[in-house]
Amino acid sequence: MSKRAYFGTDGIRGQANRYPMTAEVALRVGMAAGKLFMSKDERRHLVVIGKDTRLSGYMIEPALVAGFTSVGMDVRLFGPLPTPGVAMMTRSLRADLGVMISASHNVFSDNGIKLFGPDGYKLSDERELEIEALMDQGLQEGLASPSKLGRVQRIDDSQARYVEIAKATFPRRLSLSGMRVVIDCANGAAYKVAPTALYELGAEVIPIGVAPDGFNINDEVGSTQPALMQKMVKEYRADIGIALDGDADRLVICDEKGRVVDGDQIMALIADHWAKRDRLVGGGVVATVMSNLGLERFMATRGLKLERTQVGDRYVMQRMREGGFNLGGEQSGHIILREFATTGDGLLAALQVLAVLKDSGKPMSALARQFEPVPQLLENVRFASGKPLEDKQVKEAIADAEAALNGSGRIVVRASGTEPLIRIMAEGDDESLVRRVVGEIAGVVKKVAA
């Protein structure tokens, strides 16, 4: 595959108003993607655009709109809406393309652009490369005539539509009545829809992270910083805590004692529940190379398989579609429920956990640890420039570490697709050995990247 200049593992991402996350690049994305997804017929073509709550959304959104309308595409604007909501609405409104403006769990100063095809699925690498090729060519010949320019309209009920879609995924025979739920919306895209859906399903809702100001998205709240959620669960004696990230496509949970439950345990819980009810399709679950070895062993004890992909929920979804799986996800909390959604959805995953909780009659603490995780360590090393993973010393350090583990664990060393980081993960039954090999690889990467 060709080297991508703009797109990473999850769309285009970077610091706002710095290349590539500039208004100019957003304009060219709109023009190029618009040209690519407009067919040759005379009908009006449509793109839908959602965003999270970052200040820079006010810059990126109109630039995209200018690009799309300039090539003749009509635009519908949703305002703040979870990424999975944009994916769903792309399909339900029969749009040619969907766009989400978000940098997910990153700080407010970052932003990103994610694209969805007319089927609601994230674009393939090949499609992204086609867009990149068009972005770097002269776009003038694709401009619409003055009478063919696109029109723009705001969709005022997009949040209400998503709430109804989410509620419909919760078993009709159940109610959340009598359940106290802390929901942390990370001051992000789900700040209205998630508390509303939970309340309308009957829960007593304690919302936090629901006062976005353009700067506070993911700031000491959300799935990557769950401490406030844990504190509130204990303070209010809640049954469960749910923390979403900035664009609400992932979550972490904590039990009534304030202990965090990660994506691997959530997948194990849902998989076991669905398998017992003959709802699990494909004979197992799809996860990434980062998921814990304990999850793989747990699945095997249930006669189920764990299939692994590279990191990125679109790669998980791709394998799910190929193999006919209906459950997959990432340790970080992207959980994909394919019968309901075309991408990770934190709220829908939380509703499935709540359904298990209601069906079992047990407290969350009794369900939270489906398996004993194998000792796993992840260390991130930041680098300024270059390609540390191509360095001979780094390759040798990785080979030495694999020899030391001698088949009793796994090592995954990769470059982040969204930040200038080398992510070093190792796991195995011998915790001290895991720490040693991660430390040794990190030391060599730091030396090379200095």
Protein Blocks (a to p, Z undefined) as FASTA:
>chain_A
ZZdfkbcfeojaddehiafbbfklmmmmmmmmmmmmpcfbfbdcdddddddfbfklmmmm
mmmmmmmmmnopacddebjadfklmmmmmmmnopabdcdddehjacfkbccdddddfkop
acdfklmmmmmmmmmmcfklmpccfklpccddddfklmmmmmmmmmmmpcfkbcfehiac
dddehhpaklmmmmmmmmmnopacddehiacghjmgoihpajklmmlmmmmmmmnopabd
cdddfkopaccdddfkopacdfklmmmmmmmmmmmnopaghhiacddfkbcfklmmmmmm
nopacddddedjklmmmmmmmnopabdcdfkopacdfklpcbdcfklmmmmmmmmmmmno
pafklmmmmbacddddddddddfbdjfklpmklmmmmmmmmmmnnopaccdddddfkbcc
dddddddfblmlmmmmmmmmmmmmmmmmZZ
